[in-house]
Amino acid sequence: MTTSVETLGERGSAAGLMSRLSDQVRGVRTRASGFGYDRLMMVAGGVLMPVGIILILLGWAGAARTPFAWEQNDYLISGGILGLGLVFAGGFLYFSYWNTVRINESRTQTRQVIAALGRVEALLSGGASVDDTGRAIAAPRRFVATPSGSIFHRPDCAAVAGRTDVKDVNVARTSLKPCRICNPLDG
């Protein structure tokens, strides 16, 4: 399998490949656009628990009408045990729904924290700024020189730190040499 520049040249530019990839990714079906199992669990749990409680109450009412134990067994089995099973199943489904919501919120918060930390890191990394998406935008590199100097420096270089008479230097248009202390072109 070749993954070189020749492959890019044969199939199109990098921008064309990214465009095709974007189109294909948009066509992928996600869970968010599909059927919501978490909502199904909430509705099923919300229905099964009250139905189970109603069956328990009906079983109790039926068993309370007769003094004979052999007649009460039918009500106990049909109303009590089935109702109790429905209450437990409904409670389990509702708990599963609640847990799913909690996990989704945790994932969302984690993504937000990571994005915020990325913005903080970008801002702390030497004067970079941040765009709307949270990506760092590299700050233009600034170089300075003294009015009578023959070399240029970074503004934080020890040779020019604290001086007020420095001037900005455009490295592409100057004949000044780089400082050997701060190595302005290396950082």
Residue pairs with C-beta under 8 A, 6 or more apart in sequence:
8 14
8 17
11 17
12 20
37 100
38 97
38 100
38 101
38 104
39 97
41 93
41 94
41 96
41 97
41 100
42 93
42 94
42 97
44 90
44 93
45 90
45 91
45 92
45 93
45 94
45 95
45 96
45 97
46 90
46 94
47 90
48 86
48 87
48 89
48 90
48 93
49 86
49 87
49 90
49 91
49 94
50 90
51 83
51 86
51 90
52 82
52 83
52 84
52 85
52 86
52 87
52 88
52 89
52 90
53 83
53 87
54 83
55 78
55 79
55 80
55 82
55 83
55 86
56 79
56 80
56 83
56 84
56 87
57 79
57 83
58 75
58 79
58 83
59 75
59 76
59 78
59 79
59 80
59 83
60 75
60 79
60 80
62 72
62 74
62 75
62 79
63 71
63 72
63 75
63 76
63 79
63 80
66 72
115 134
116 134
118 134
118 135
118 136
119 130
119 134
119 136
121 136
122 128
122 129
122 130
122 134
122 135
122 136
122 137
123 129
123 130
125 136
126 139
127 139
128 136
128 137
128 138
128 139
129 136
129 137
129 139
130 136
130 137
131 137
141 184
142 154
142 155
142 168
143 152
143 153
143 154
143 155
143 168
143 169
143 170
143 171
143 184
144 152
144 153
144 154
144 155
144 160
144 166
144 167
144 168
144 169
145 151
145 152
145 153
145 160
145 166
145 167
145 169
145 174
145 176
146 160
146 163
146 165
146 166
146 167
147 165
147 167
149 176
150 176
150 177
151 176
151 177
151 178
151 179
151 180
152 169
152 171
152 174
152 176
152 177
152 178
152 179
152 184
153 159
153 160
153 179
153 181
153 182
153 184
154 179
154 182
154 184
154 187
155 161
155 166
156 182
157 179
157 181
157 182
157 184
158 181
158 182
159 179
159 181
159 182
160 166
169 176
171 184
171 185
178 184
178 185
